[in-house]
Amino acid sequence: MSNDFLTIWGQLPDIGSGFLNTIILVCIAASASLLLGIVLTPMLMSSRPGIARVANGFCDAMRCVPFLLFVYLIYFALPSMGVRLSNWTSGVLALVLYNSAYMAVLLRAAWQDLPADTIESARAFGFHGVGLMRRIIMPQVLMRAIPSLGNQLIQIVKDSAFLSIIAVTELTSVMNSIQSTYFIPFAAFLSAVLLYWLLCLCIEILTSLLSRYAEERRT
């Protein structure tokens, strides 16, 4: 068994490259899905039924479709319609679209939790439309949603492992390649689990620090 882990150690450059790709995927997907979620949130809260229905329909569709099937749909089905994307682009697009729906729903819940008098007071001081959203509502919404957004970021880390099925060279793909070459599945996948755990632990620590900061700002 110790020899298996020595073999893993010998593949450290490839593992490091796969782990770095996972981090890059997660950072890109988290940033883009949060931005798209911020755009979707006012649509979910819109008083115009048509806009609200479209936004809710998109979010419901993403939340009801298994992520693995959604990846298949983008990577394998879109080329039949003339849309050809690389495996990396397909993976990022799948992560962003899928998780933006969850981000929007989480932000909507935080928005609904805002005290009504806060928004009314802002309107009394002359804030309306985009200015009200950008200066008053969204900063408070983001502060309140930090714990939930941190959980969703961890979900993005876990979702990224599915991209190995379309040959994106992230951590799971690299570990699967190592175990199939050297026939050491326990050592390979246990090492992957530990690295994913380390990444998620870093996210939890960052979320805790940001939550503490947000709490101090509210008080």
Backbone as a chain_set.jsonl record, in Angstrom:
{"seq": "MSNDFLTIWGQLPDIGSGFLNTIILVCIAASASLLLGIVLTPMLMSSRPGIARVANGFCDAMRCVPFLLFVYLIYFALPSMGVRLSNWTSGVLALVLYNSAYMAVLLRAAWQDLPADTIESARAFGFHGVGLMRRIIMPQVLMRAIPSLGNQLIQIVKDSAFLSIIAVTELTSVMNSIQSTYFIPFAAFLSAVLLYWLLCLCIEILTSLLSRYAEERRT", "coords": {"N": [[0.814, -1.206, 0.0], [1.963, 1.239, 0.77], [3.719, 1.595, -1.31], [1.984, 2.266, -3.325], [1.196, 4.864, -2.66], [3.646, 6.084, -2.906], [3.938, 5.937, -5.627], [1.892, 7.669, -6.37], [3.01, 10.011, -5.362], [5.116, 10.269, -7.113], [3.803, 11.122, -9.347], [3.297, 13.743, -8.953], [3.663, 16.279, -10.386], [1.746, 16.078, -12.504], [-0.579, 15.744, -11.005], [-0.599, 18.137, -9.591], [-0.982, 19.9, -11.721], [-3.556, 19.114, -12.577], [-5.002, 19.711, -10.249], [-4.622, 22.469, -10.099], [-5.969, 23.215, -12.43], [-8.544, 22.528, -11.638], [-8.96, 24.411, -9.6], [-8.841, 26.769, -11.119], [-11.052, 26.368, -12.808], [-13.108, 26.371, -10.876], [-12.878, 28.971, -9.801], [-13.402, 30.598, -12.068], [-15.994, 29.679, -12.764], [-17.41, 30.192, -10.376], [-17.211, 33.008, -10.109], [-18.383, 33.941, -12.537], [-20.933, 32.704, -12.449], [-21.978, 33.865, -10.154], [-22.102, 36.572, -10.934], [-23.933, 36.354, -13.056], [-26.044, 35.396, -11.589], [-26.586, 37.629, -10.018], [-27.586, 39.312, -11.967], [-29.867, 37.887, -12.684], [-31.412, 37.899, -10.359], [-32.918, 40.408, -9.853], [-34.708, 40.042, -11.942], [-36.103, 37.77, -11.156], [-37.443, 38.919, -9.051], [-39.019, 40.721, -10.278], [-41.788, 42.886, -10.987], [-43.085, 42.584, -13.305], [-44.904, 40.209, -14.916], [-44.139, 38.614, -17.169], [-41.29, 38.788, -17.366], [-40.575, 37.783, -14.859], [-41.579, 35.181, -15.067], [-39.997, 34.046, -17.11], [-37.418, 34.171, -15.946], [-37.832, 32.624, -13.627], [-38.537, 30.223, -14.857], [-36.122, 29.497, -16.122], [-34.43, 29.167, -13.872], [-35.79, 27.128, -12.471], [-35.616, 25.072, -14.362], [-32.821, 24.578, -14.479], [-32.371, 23.754, -11.862], [-33.759, 21.412, -11.73], [-32.673, 19.646, -13.522], [-30.337, 17.017, -13.719], [-26.876, 17.586, -13.11], [-24.895, 16.154, -14.5], [-26.273, 15.215, -16.759], [-26.839, 17.65, -17.937], [-24.294, 18.517, -18.668], [-23.713, 16.589, -20.62], [-25.658, 17.365, -22.455], [-24.78, 19.894, -23.336], [-22.188, 19.338, -24.337], [-22.395, 17.123, -26.076], [-24.887, 17.286, -27.424], [-25.247, 19.904, -28.457], [-23.39, 20.154, -30.693], [-24.793, 18.773, -32.711], [-26.584, 20.642, -33.438], [-25.107, 22.421, -34.721], [-23.466, 23.926, -33.116], [-20.363, 24.067, -31.902], [-18.2, 23.427, -29.3], [-15.195, 23.589, -27.354], [-13.937, 21.05, -25.058], [-13.166, 22.182, -22.645], [-14.393, 24.763, -22.72], [-17.066, 23.959, -22.892], [-17.348, 22.697, -20.418], [-16.937, 24.83, -18.581], [-19.044, 26.529, -19.349], [-21.255, 24.904, -18.735], [-20.993, 24.683, -15.923], [-21.285, 27.389, -15.181], [-23.868, 28.223, -16.175], [-25.526, 26.357, -14.908], [-25.056, 26.699, -12.129], [-25.596, 29.395, -11.792], [-28.326, 29.636, -11.598], [-28.875, 28.592, -9.066], [-27.431, 30.434, -7.545], [-28.928, 32.76, -8.062], [-31.404, 32.126, -6.896], [-30.663, 31.855, -4.219], [-29.808, 34.48, -3.689], [-32.207, 35.802, -4.103], [-33.691, 34.854, -1.93], [-32.262, 36.038, 0.164], [-32.749, 38.696, -0.445], [-35.518, 38.864, -0.067], [-35.513, 38.669, 2.619], [-34.681, 41.07, 3.51], [-35.265, 43.962, 5.546], [-38.258, 45.752, 5.013], [-38.415, 48.48, 5.487], [-35.866, 49.395, 5.071], [-35.456, 49.522, 2.283], [-37.504, 51.276, 1.626], [-36.664, 53.563, 2.985], [-34.336, 54.142, 1.549], [-35.45, 54.789, -0.93], [-36.791, 57.075, -0.183], [-34.661, 58.763, 0.143], [-33.978, 59.245, -2.406], [-33.024, 57.172, -4.026], [-33.387, 55.077, -6.778], [-34.371, 52.525, -9.158], [-31.632, 51.32, -11.036], [-29.644, 52.482, -9.485], [-30.629, 52.184, -6.887], [-30.588, 49.386, -6.716], [-27.81, 48.84, -7.068], [-26.431, 50.346, -5.123], [-27.762, 50.077, -2.669], [-29.565, 47.765, -2.292], [-28.324, 45.328, -3.414], [-25.653, 45.173, -2.207], [-26.349, 44.665, 0.518], [-27.83, 42.326, 0.224], [-25.889, 40.529, -0.755], [-24.178, 40.448, 1.453], [-25.836, 39.24, 3.383], [-26.206, 36.791, 2.198], [-23.839, 35.391, 2.243], [-23.069, 32.937, 3.75], [-24.718, 30.992, 2.462], [-23.89, 31.305, -0.188], [-21.282, 30.471, 0.061], [-21.674, 27.749, 0.567], [-22.724, 27.035, -1.909], [-20.535, 27.481, -3.508], [-18.862, 25.428, -2.684], [-20.387, 23.372, -3.708], [-19.969, 23.824, -6.42], [-17.294, 23.095, -6.608], [-17.555, 20.34, -6.211], [-19.208, 19.701, -8.389], [-17.452, 20.177, -10.465], [-15.938, 17.89, -10.719], [-17.384, 16.185, -12.323], [-16.742, 16.913, -14.869], [-14.748, 15.404, -15.863], [-15.781, 13.485, -17.491], [-15.989, 14.557, -20.002], [-13.451, 14.824, -20.773], [-12.046, 16.973, -19.626], [-9.169, 18.155, -18.191], [-9.084, 18.024, -15.217], [-8.8, 17.563, -11.617], [-10.048, 15.044, -10.88], [-10.045, 13.723, -13.348], [-7.283, 13.461, -13.853], [-6.495, 11.848, -11.67], [-7.998, 9.567, -12.191], [-6.805, 8.747, -14.54], [-4.265, 8.101, -13.592], [-4.822, 5.965, -11.822], [-5.822, 4.066, -13.595], [-3.628, 3.557, -15.116], [-1.61, 2.632, -13.371], [-2.983, 0.925, -11.757], [-3.932, 1.491, -9.107], [-6.312, 2.19, -7.487], [-7.3, 2.827, -4.863], [-5.315, 4.423, -3.549], [-5.101, 6.501, -5.416], [-7.707, 7.651, -5.625], [-8.262, 8.232, -2.966], [-6.323, 10.156, -2.471], [-7.292, 12.121, -4.182], [-9.719, 12.705, -2.911], [-8.773, 13.824, -0.516], [-7.516, 16.137, -1.477], [-9.676, 17.513, -2.613], [-11.106, 17.888, -0.264], [-9.347, 19.581, 1.095], [-9.473, 21.865, -0.532], [-12.183, 22.56, -0.23], [-12.181, 23.053, 2.495], [-10.644, 25.368, 2.635], [-12.41, 27.115, 1.37], [-14.495, 27.104, 3.223], [-13.241, 28.325, 5.42], [-12.701, 30.867, 4.329], [-15.338, 31.69, 3.846], [-16.303, 31.781, 6.465], [-14.75, 33.874, 7.533], [-15.588, 36.03, 5.922], [-18.289, 36.068, 6.601], [-18.144, 36.77, 9.268], [-17.103, 39.323, 8.988], [-19.235, 40.556, 7.615], [-21.197, 40.403, 9.581], [-20.137, 42.088, 11.507], [-20.273, 44.479, 10.116], [-23.032, 44.838, 9.958], [-23.667, 45.273, 12.57]], "CA": [[0.0, 0.0, 0.0], [2.846, 2.407, 0.817], [4.26, 1.782, -2.657], [0.96, 2.945, -4.119], [1.269, 6.3, -2.379], [4.897, 6.555, -3.504], [3.636, 6.123, -7.046], [1.134, 8.926, -6.438], [3.98, 11.097, -5.146], [5.892, 10.408, -8.34], [2.981, 11.787, -10.358], [2.913, 15.022, -8.359], [3.473, 17.369, -11.359], [0.454, 15.93, -13.189], [-1.636, 15.991, -10.019], [-0.605, 19.573, -9.35], [-1.593, 20.547, -12.882], [-4.991, 18.847, -12.518], [-5.558, 20.45, -9.109], [-4.642, 23.881, -10.504], [-7.076, 23.365, -13.376], [-9.784, 22.511, -10.854], [-9.075, 25.719, -8.934], [-9.171, 27.755, -12.156], [-12.448, 26.114, -13.183], [-13.985, 26.796, -9.784], [-12.829, 30.438, -9.709], [-14.124, 31.167, -13.215], [-17.411, 29.331, -12.665], [-18.006, 30.876, -9.225], [-17.326, 34.441, -10.411], [-19.349, 34.164, -13.617], [-22.286, 32.314, -12.023], [-22.451, 34.875, -9.207], [-22.485, 37.756, -11.707], [-25.18, 36.05, -13.754], [-27.066, 35.314, -10.55], [-26.937, 39.007, -9.633], [-28.439, 39.82, -13.047], [-31.141, 37.157, -12.668], [-32.182, 38.144, -9.132], [-33.993, 41.403, -10.048], [-35.7, 39.474, -12.847], [-36.951, 36.918, -10.329], [-38.241, 39.78, -8.172], [-39.68, 41.722, -11.117], [-43.248, 42.999, -10.909], [-43.615, 42.256, -14.63], [-45.082, 38.748, -14.916], [-43.399, 37.956, -18.239], [-39.887, 38.699, -16.99], [-40.472, 36.881, -13.705], [-41.817, 33.803, -15.522], [-38.816, 33.584, -17.848], [-36.328, 33.959, -14.986], [-38.188, 31.468, -12.796], [-38.473, 29.038, -15.707], [-34.712, 29.13, -16.278], [-33.915, 28.667, -12.586], [-36.414, 25.832, -12.185], [-35.063, 24.078, -15.289], [-31.463, 24.238, -14.053], [-32.405, 23.065, -10.567], [-34.412, 20.108, -11.869], [-31.898, 18.788, -14.426], [-29.066, 16.542, -13.146], [-25.749, 18.302, -13.716], [-24.223, 15.281, -15.456], [-27.062, 15.234, -17.981], [-26.682, 18.989, -18.525], [-22.983, 18.507, -19.331], [-23.909, 15.81, -21.852], [-26.471, 18.156, -23.372], [-23.962, 20.948, -23.922], [-21.004, 18.846, -25.052], [-22.717, 16.167, -27.136], [-26.089, 17.617, -28.178], [-25.118, 21.169, -29.187], [-22.785, 19.997, -32.026], [-25.799, 18.333, -33.681], [-27.296, 21.849, -33.858], [-24.129, 23.291, -35.368], [-22.697, 24.686, -32.12], [-19.25, 23.229, -31.462], [-17.395, 24.038, -28.254], [-14.154, 22.722, -26.815], [-14.341, 20.416, -23.802], [-12.973, 23.162, -21.553], [-15.457, 25.772, -22.82], [-18.329, 23.29, -22.55], [-17.363, 22.481, -18.977], [-17.134, 26.112, -17.897], [-20.4, 26.992, -19.648], [-22.183, 24.09, -17.956], [-20.892, 25.087, -14.519], [-21.798, 28.756, -15.002], [-25.32, 28.266, -16.361], [-26.185, 25.516, -13.906], [-24.942, 27.253, -10.777], [-26.159, 30.743, -11.728], [-29.714, 29.504, -11.145], [-28.832, 28.445, -7.609], [-26.993, 31.723, -7.005], [-30.049, 33.698, -8.137], [-32.413, 31.738, -5.898], [-30.11, 32.195, -2.907], [-29.838, 35.933, -3.555], [-33.608, 36.193, -3.955], [-34.092, 34.579, -0.547], [-31.655, 37.075, 1.001], [-33.468, 39.936, -0.751], [-36.828, 38.804, 0.592], [-35.282, 38.771, 4.063], [-34.333, 42.451, 3.855], [-36.362, 44.74, 6.139], [-38.915, 46.599, 4.016], [-38.157, 49.899, 5.744], [-34.555, 49.744, 4.52], [-35.648, 49.909, 0.883], [-38.346, 52.472, 1.609], [-35.828, 54.694, 3.398], [-33.454, 54.461, 0.422], [-36.258, 55.487, -1.924], [-37.065, 58.41, 0.341], [-33.453, 59.56, -0.062], [-33.797, 59.485, -3.832], [-32.468, 56.033, -4.751], [-34.381, 54.354, -7.568], [-33.874, 51.77, -10.3], [-30.309, 50.695, -10.977], [-28.92, 53.05, -8.342], [-31.136, 51.518, -5.68], [-30.075, 48.026, -6.741], [-26.349, 48.772, -6.961], [-25.896, 51.001, -3.932], [-28.477, 49.761, -1.427], [-30.115, 46.412, -2.157], [-27.433, 44.211, -3.682], [-24.617, 44.987, -1.172], [-26.926, 44.018, 1.703], [-28.206, 40.969, -0.168], [-24.663, 39.73, -0.816], [-23.709, 40.26, 2.825], [-26.704, 38.273, 4.05], [-26.175, 35.498, 1.514], [-22.478, 34.835, 2.244], [-23.005, 31.508, 4.108], [-25.34, 30.183, 1.409], [-23.032, 31.366, -1.376], [-20.132, 29.613, 0.354], [-22.114, 26.366, 0.341], [-22.857, 26.819, -3.349], [-19.17, 27.405, -4.048], [-18.425, 24.046, -2.433], [-21.091, 22.538, -4.682], [-19.282, 23.997, -7.704], [-16.1, 22.244, -6.53], [-17.982, 18.945, -6.422], [-19.698, 19.571, -9.764], [-16.33, 20.203, -11.418], [-15.42, 16.532, -10.897], [-18.125, 15.539, -13.407], [-16.212, 17.32, -16.169], [-13.819, 14.386, -16.348], [-16.458, 12.668, -18.503], [-15.781, 15.174, -21.317], [-11.985, 14.921, -20.942], [-11.419, 18.168, -19.053], [-8.062, 17.625, -17.369], [-9.095, 18.509, -13.836], [-8.214, 16.643, -10.643], [-10.61, 13.697, -10.994], [-9.569, 13.138, -14.608], [-5.876, 13.085, -13.682], [-6.428, 10.716, -10.752], [-8.543, 8.409, -12.891], [-5.763, 8.321, -15.484], [-3.188, 7.473, -12.814], [-5.245, 4.667, -11.295], [-5.983, 3.115, -14.695], [-2.289, 3.235, -15.626], [-0.82, 1.903, -12.374], [-3.891, 0.021, -11.028], [-3.885, 1.838, -7.672], [-7.503, 3.029, -7.302], [-7.482, 3.337, -3.503], [-4.38, 5.53, -3.308], [-5.39, 7.613, -6.323], [-8.96, 8.332, -5.303], [-8.144, 8.792, -1.623], [-5.564, 11.408, -2.628], [-8.208, 13.102, -4.767], [-10.663, 13.1, -1.854], [-8.066, 14.71, 0.419], [-7.289, 17.427, -2.133], [-10.979, 18.189, -2.667], [-11.419, 18.3, 1.111], [-8.509, 20.745, 1.39], [-10.029, 23.012, -1.251], [-13.445, 22.928, 0.418], [-11.842, 23.615, 3.803], [-10.23, 26.755, 2.386], [-13.636, 27.864, 1.086], [-15.21, 27.255, 4.492], [-12.534, 29.325, 6.216], [-12.958, 32.165, 3.71], [-16.743, 32.018, 4.094], [-16.422, 32.145, 7.875], [-14.156, 35.206, 7.704], [-16.471, 37.005, 5.284], [-19.523, 36.129, 7.397], [-17.837, 37.548, 10.471], [-16.991, 40.723, 8.549], [-20.585, 41.036, 7.315], [-21.897, 40.566, 10.853], [-19.603, 43.3, 12.136], [-20.791, 45.62, 9.372], [-24.447, 45.029, 10.278], [-23.789, 45.774, 13.932]], "C": [[0.856, 1.269, 0.0], [3.453, 2.678, -0.549], [3.264, 2.503, -3.567], [1.025, 4.454, -3.913], [2.586, 6.896, -2.873], [4.723, 6.79, -4.999], [2.855, 7.417, -7.262], [2.07, 10.116, -6.294], [4.813, 11.338, -6.407], [5.133, 11.103, -9.458], [2.562, 13.191, -9.91], [2.771, 16.163, -9.376], [2.134, 17.291, -12.084], [-0.707, 16.212, -12.245], [-1.753, 17.483, -9.727], [-1.261, 20.334, -10.493], [-3.112, 20.348, -12.878], [-5.669, 19.623, -11.401], [-5.646, 21.939, -9.432], [-5.77, 24.139, -11.495], [-8.422, 23.362, -12.665], [-10.009, 23.855, -10.178], [-9.464, 26.8, -9.939], [-10.624, 27.606, -12.59], [-13.409, 26.66, -12.135], [-14.027, 28.316, -9.687], [-13.616, 31.093, -10.839], [-15.626, 30.923, -13.076], [-18.088, 30.073, -11.52], [-18.216, 32.353, -9.523], [-18.41, 34.707, -11.44], [-20.764, 33.808, -13.186], [-22.845, 33.296, -10.997], [-22.888, 36.135, -9.938], [-23.795, 37.527, -12.445], [-26.333, 35.93, -12.763], [-27.532, 36.69, -10.101], [-27.842, 39.638, -10.688], [-29.828, 39.172, -12.991], [-32.029, 37.534, -11.481], [-33.249, 39.219, -9.295], [-35.074, 40.908, -10.998], [-36.652, 38.553, -12.094], [-37.903, 37.742, -9.461], [-39.073, 40.791, -8.953], [-41.195, 41.697, -10.926], [-43.906, 42.723, -12.256], [-43.705, 40.737, -14.761], [-44.259, 38.025, -15.975], [-41.937, 37.747, -17.887], [-39.705, 37.701, -15.851], [-40.659, 35.427, -14.129], [-40.599, 33.242, -16.247], [-37.675, 33.265, -16.887], [-36.603, 32.741, -14.106], [-38.128, 30.174, -13.588], [-37.049, 28.552, -15.902], [-34.171, 28.517, -14.996], [-34.499, 27.298, -12.247], [-35.839, 24.737, -13.081], [-33.676, 23.627, -14.845], [-31.47, 23.424, -12.764], [-33.016, 21.673, -10.656], [-33.628, 19.136, -12.747], [-30.636, 18.31, -13.713], [-27.88, 17.185, -13.869], [-25.049, 17.452, -14.77], [-24.959, 15.277, -16.8], [-26.923, 16.572, -18.699], [-25.341, 19.106, -19.246], [-23.064, 17.739, -20.648], [-24.635, 16.642, -22.905], [-25.625, 19.214, -24.07], [-22.857, 20.376, -24.809], [-21.364, 17.954, -26.24], [-23.898, 16.58, -28.007], [-25.94, 18.898, -28.997], [-24.437, 21.013, -30.55], [-23.775, 19.529, -33.091], [-26.635, 19.504, -34.192], [-26.348, 22.851, -34.489], [-23.298, 24.127, -34.423], [-21.603, 23.779, -31.559], [-18.372, 24.002, -30.479], [-16.319, 23.056, -27.818], [-14.631, 22.104, -25.508], [-14.218, 21.382, -22.625], [-14.097, 24.202, -21.551], [-16.807, 25.173, -22.442], [-18.45, 23.097, -21.049], [-17.626, 23.756, -18.202], [-18.555, 26.619, -18.106], [-21.432, 26.217, -18.834], [-22.173, 24.5, -16.486], [-21.533, 26.443, -14.284], [-23.315, 28.787, -15.1], [-26.041, 27.516, -15.254], [-26.193, 26.186, -12.538], [-25.473, 28.676, -10.665], [-27.611, 30.705, -11.252], [-29.768, 29.387, -9.625], [-28.412, 29.752, -6.945], [-28.165, 32.705, -6.971], [-31.104, 33.396, -7.082], [-31.933, 32.077, -4.487], [-30.145, 33.703, -2.663], [-31.268, 36.441, -3.405], [-34.088, 35.978, -2.519], [-33.526, 35.635, 0.394], [-32.354, 38.415, 0.79], [-34.807, 39.964, -0.023], [-36.705, 38.945, 2.103], [-34.912, 40.187, 4.491], [-35.517, 43.154, 4.515], [-36.946, 45.706, 5.112], [-38.589, 48.076, 4.222], [-36.796, 50.337, 5.229], [-34.692, 50.243, 3.091], [-36.483, 51.181, 0.789], [-37.551, 53.711, 2.003], [-34.903, 55.13, 2.273], [-34.219, 55.213, -0.665], [-36.576, 56.906, -1.478], [-35.867, 59.341, 0.162], [-33.105, 59.699, -1.548], [-33.176, 58.35, -4.621], [-33.593, 55.284, -5.47], [-33.67, 53.542, -8.64], [-32.522, 51.12, -10.069], [-29.513, 51.198, -9.785], [-29.342, 52.407, -7.038], [-30.594, 50.096, -5.579], [-28.592, 47.984, -6.402], [-25.834, 49.305, -5.634], [-26.517, 50.511, -2.629], [-28.825, 48.283, -1.312], [-29.052, 45.333, -2.288], [-26.285, 44.078, -2.671], [-25.148, 44.283, 0.078], [-27.319, 42.571, 1.413], [-26.981, 40.055, -0.17], [-24.122, 39.45, 0.58], [-24.532, 39.19, 3.546], [-26.558, 36.868, 3.472], [-24.814, 34.81, 1.575], [-22.441, 33.358, 2.649], [-23.578, 30.6, 3.028], [-24.482, 30.164, 0.155], [-21.783, 30.511, -1.175], [-20.476, 28.146, 0.146], [-22.231, 26.058, -1.147], [-21.494, 26.737, -4.028], [-18.584, 26.014, -3.835], [-19.118, 23.091, -3.404], [-20.451, 22.644, -6.066], [-18.016, 23.143, -7.736], [-16.481, 20.797, -6.823], [-18.495, 18.718, -7.844], [-18.551, 19.49, -10.764], [-15.768, 18.807, -11.67], [-16.123, 15.805, -12.037], [-17.533, 15.849, -14.78], [-15.161, 16.351, -16.704], [-14.451, 13.541, -17.447], [-16.32, 13.266, -19.902], [-14.305, 15.536, -21.504], [-11.411, 16.277, -20.559], [-10.385, 17.691, -18.05], [-8.036, 18.282, -15.995], [-8.651, 17.373, -12.912], [-8.741, 15.215, -10.785], [-10.123, 12.989, -12.252], [-8.13, 12.647, -14.481], [-5.756, 11.861, -12.781], [-6.964, 9.436, -11.39], [-7.53, 7.852, -13.89], [-4.634, 7.588, -14.761], [-3.598, 6.084, -12.344], [-5.416, 3.635, -12.406], [-4.638, 2.706, -15.286], [-1.535, 2.321, -14.669], [-1.664, 0.938, -11.538], [-3.803, 0.217, -9.511], [-5.102, 2.72, -7.345], [-7.641, 3.614, -5.903], [-6.596, 4.553, -3.252], [-4.728, 6.745, -4.164], [-6.64, 8.381, -5.887], [-8.966, 8.884, -3.883], [-7.371, 10.102, -1.668], [-6.444, 12.499, -3.214], [-9.179, 13.619, -3.72], [-10.003, 14.094, -0.896], [-7.834, 16.093, -0.191], [-8.589, 18.209, -2.276], [-11.368, 18.694, -1.277], [-10.617, 19.546, 1.485], [-9.061, 21.996, 0.721], [-11.324, 23.488, -0.599], [-13.208, 23.532, 1.799], [-11.413, 25.068, 3.666], [-11.451, 27.638, 2.117], [-14.416, 28.104, 2.375], [-14.557, 28.32, 5.371], [-12.788, 30.722, 5.667], [-14.397, 32.61, 3.958], [-16.96, 32.461, 5.534], [-15.886, 33.547, 8.132], [-15.054, 36.293, 7.112], [-17.775, 37.156, 6.056], [-19.311, 36.951, 8.656], [-17.73, 39.038, 10.138], [-18.367, 41.325, 8.291], [-21.374, 41.281, 8.593], [-21.437, 41.814, 11.564], [-20.128, 44.546, 11.444], [-22.246, 45.895, 9.725], [-24.637, 45.593, 11.678], [-23.034, 47.085, 14.099]], "O": [[0.532, 2.247, -0.673], [3.68, 3.831, -0.919], [3.654, 3.252, -4.462], [0.923, 5.226, -4.866], [2.643, 8.076, -3.219], [5.29, 7.725, -5.563], [3.115, 8.164, -8.205], [1.943, 11.107, -7.012], [5.166, 12.474, -6.722], [5.734, 11.614, -10.403], [1.596, 13.754, -10.424], [1.838, 16.956, -9.252], [1.46, 18.306, -12.262], [-1.695, 16.838, -12.63], [-2.854, 18.025, -9.627], [-2.001, 21.291, -10.269], [-3.867, 21.285, -13.139], [-6.775, 20.134, -11.575], [-6.626, 22.597, -9.082], [-6.45, 25.161, -11.413], [-9.333, 24.101, -13.04], [-11.123, 24.379, -10.184], [-10.311, 27.645, -9.652], [-11.343, 28.596, -12.724], [-14.394, 27.323, -12.46], [-15.1, 28.893, -9.509], [-14.394, 32.019, -10.612], [-16.43, 31.839, -13.246], [-19.218, 30.536, -11.669], [-19.279, 32.898, -9.228], [-19.255, 35.583, -11.252], [-21.706, 34.528, -13.516], [-24.051, 33.538, -10.967], [-23.925, 36.712, -9.611], [-24.666, 38.396, -12.46], [-27.462, 36.316, -13.064], [-28.716, 36.9, -9.836], [-28.751, 40.4, -10.36], [-30.839, 39.836, -13.225], [-33.255, 37.493, -11.584], [-34.396, 38.984, -8.915], [-36.233, 41.306, -10.879], [-37.855, 38.546, -12.353], [-39.022, 37.318, -9.174], [-39.755, 41.626, -8.359], [-41.799, 40.642, -10.732], [-45.131, 42.638, -12.35], [-42.682, 40.053, -14.719], [-43.734, 36.941, -15.716], [-41.398, 36.658, -18.083], [-38.792, 36.875, -15.877], [-39.981, 34.538, -13.614], [-40.213, 32.095, -16.023], [-37.04, 32.217, -16.997], [-35.712, 31.925, -13.869], [-37.718, 29.141, -13.06], [-36.783, 27.351, -15.857], [-33.528, 27.467, -15.027], [-33.78, 26.41, -11.788], [-35.602, 23.616, -12.629], [-33.384, 22.431, -14.836], [-30.662, 22.51, -12.599], [-32.817, 20.847, -9.766], [-33.888, 17.933, -12.722], [-29.919, 19.135, -13.146], [-27.886, 17.312, -15.094], [-24.651, 17.965, -15.816], [-24.328, 15.331, -17.856], [-26.893, 16.62, -19.928], [-25.256, 19.72, -20.31], [-22.544, 18.189, -21.669], [-24.279, 16.63, -24.083], [-25.75, 19.404, -25.28], [-22.62, 20.876, -25.909], [-20.719, 18.019, -27.287], [-23.923, 16.268, -29.198], [-26.45, 18.976, -30.114], [-24.855, 21.676, -31.5], [-23.608, 19.86, -34.265], [-27.303, 19.405, -35.221], [-26.726, 23.991, -34.761], [-22.504, 24.956, -34.867], [-21.891, 22.834, -30.826], [-17.87, 25.083, -30.787], [-16.503, 21.842, -27.899], [-15.605, 22.567, -24.915], [-15.059, 21.395, -21.727], [-14.683, 24.486, -20.506], [-17.6, 25.81, -21.748], [-19.517, 23.305, -20.472], [-18.437, 23.772, -17.276], [-19.2, 27.082, -17.165], [-22.375, 26.803, -18.303], [-23.231, 24.648, -15.874], [-22.246, 26.632, -13.298], [-23.983, 29.316, -14.211], [-27.049, 27.988, -14.727], [-27.225, 26.23, -11.869], [-25.775, 29.131, -9.561], [-28.074, 31.629, -10.583], [-30.61, 30.01, -8.978], [-28.963, 30.138, -5.914], [-28.373, 33.398, -5.975], [-31.635, 34.308, -6.449], [-32.718, 32.535, -3.656], [-30.472, 34.152, -1.564], [-31.518, 37.396, -2.669], [-34.801, 36.813, -1.962], [-34.211, 36.082, 1.314], [-32.53, 39.181, 1.737], [-35.179, 40.978, 0.567], [-37.668, 39.297, 2.783], [-34.834, 40.479, 5.684], [-36.657, 42.966, 4.09], [-36.203, 46.401, 4.42], [-38.497, 48.837, 3.259], [-36.585, 51.522, 4.974], [-34.114, 51.268, 2.727], [-36.203, 52.057, -0.029], [-37.737, 54.783, 1.426], [-34.699, 56.324, 2.054], [-33.698, 56.161, -1.253], [-36.626, 57.827, -2.294], [-36.029, 60.556, 0.044], [-32.044, 60.219, -1.891], [-32.829, 58.541, -5.787], [-34.601, 54.911, -4.87], [-32.523, 53.821, -8.99], [-32.292, 50.461, -9.055], [-28.791, 50.432, -9.147], [-28.507, 52.117, -6.181], [-30.191, 49.649, -4.505], [-28.161, 47.197, -5.559], [-24.882, 48.754, -5.08], [-25.859, 50.531, -1.589], [-28.431, 47.621, -0.352], [-28.887, 44.512, -1.386], [-25.96, 42.952, -2.296], [-24.481, 43.411, 0.634], [-27.158, 41.696, 2.264], [-27.03, 38.941, 0.351], [-23.66, 38.344, 0.861], [-23.978, 38.337, 4.239], [-26.761, 35.877, 4.172], [-24.656, 33.732, 1.002], [-21.819, 32.57, 1.936], [-22.998, 29.561, 2.712], [-24.355, 29.127, -0.497], [-21.284, 29.899, -2.119], [-19.669, 27.385, -0.388], [-21.883, 24.966, -1.594], [-21.323, 26.01, -5.006], [-17.891, 25.486, -4.705], [-18.517, 22.122, -3.868], [-20.398, 21.658, -6.802], [-17.697, 22.538, -8.759], [-15.806, 20.113, -7.593], [-18.247, 17.667, -8.436], [-18.661, 18.816, -11.788], [-15.181, 18.561, -12.724], [-15.543, 14.912, -12.655], [-17.791, 15.13, -15.745], [-14.735, 16.46, -17.854], [-13.738, 12.942, -18.252], [-16.513, 12.559, -20.892], [-13.958, 16.426, -22.282], [-10.392, 16.691, -21.111], [-10.699, 16.905, -17.155], [-7.096, 18.998, -15.651], [-8.179, 16.338, -13.382], [-7.952, 14.271, -10.806], [-9.823, 11.795, -12.223], [-7.796, 11.555, -14.941], [-5.004, 10.936, -13.088], [-6.438, 8.349, -11.15], [-7.414, 6.639, -14.062], [-4.113, 6.586, -15.253], [-2.823, 5.134, -12.45], [-5.178, 2.447, -12.183], [-4.517, 1.637, -15.885], [-0.897, 1.357, -15.092], [-1.125, 0.212, -10.702], [-3.627, -0.731, -8.746], [-4.933, 3.879, -6.966], [-8.052, 4.764, -5.753], [-7.074, 5.591, -2.796], [-4.659, 7.882, -3.695], [-6.625, 9.608, -5.794], [-9.61, 9.9, -3.621], [-7.727, 11.056, -0.977], [-6.364, 13.658, -2.807], [-9.436, 14.82, -3.641], [-10.615, 15.091, -0.514], [-7.944, 17.105, 0.501], [-8.61, 19.424, -2.084], [-11.896, 19.798, -1.137], [-11.145, 20.461, 2.118], [-9.112, 23.063, 1.334], [-11.533, 24.69, -0.436], [-13.947, 24.419, 2.226], [-11.779, 25.907, 4.489], [-11.513, 28.776, 2.584], [-14.94, 29.197, 2.589], [-15.25, 29.125, 5.994], [-13.056, 31.654, 6.425], [-14.643, 33.781, 4.247], [-17.708, 33.403, 5.795], [-16.499, 34.323, 8.866], [-15.256, 37.343, 7.721], [-18.309, 38.26, 6.155], [-20.177, 37.727, 9.062], [-18.196, 39.894, 10.889], [-18.643, 42.455, 8.691], [-22.132, 42.247, 8.685], [-22.245, 42.527, 12.16], [-20.399, 45.555, 12.096], [-22.659, 47.053, 9.786], [-25.613, 46.289, 11.957], [-23.025, 47.657, 15.189]]}, "num_chains": 1, "name": "protein.A"}
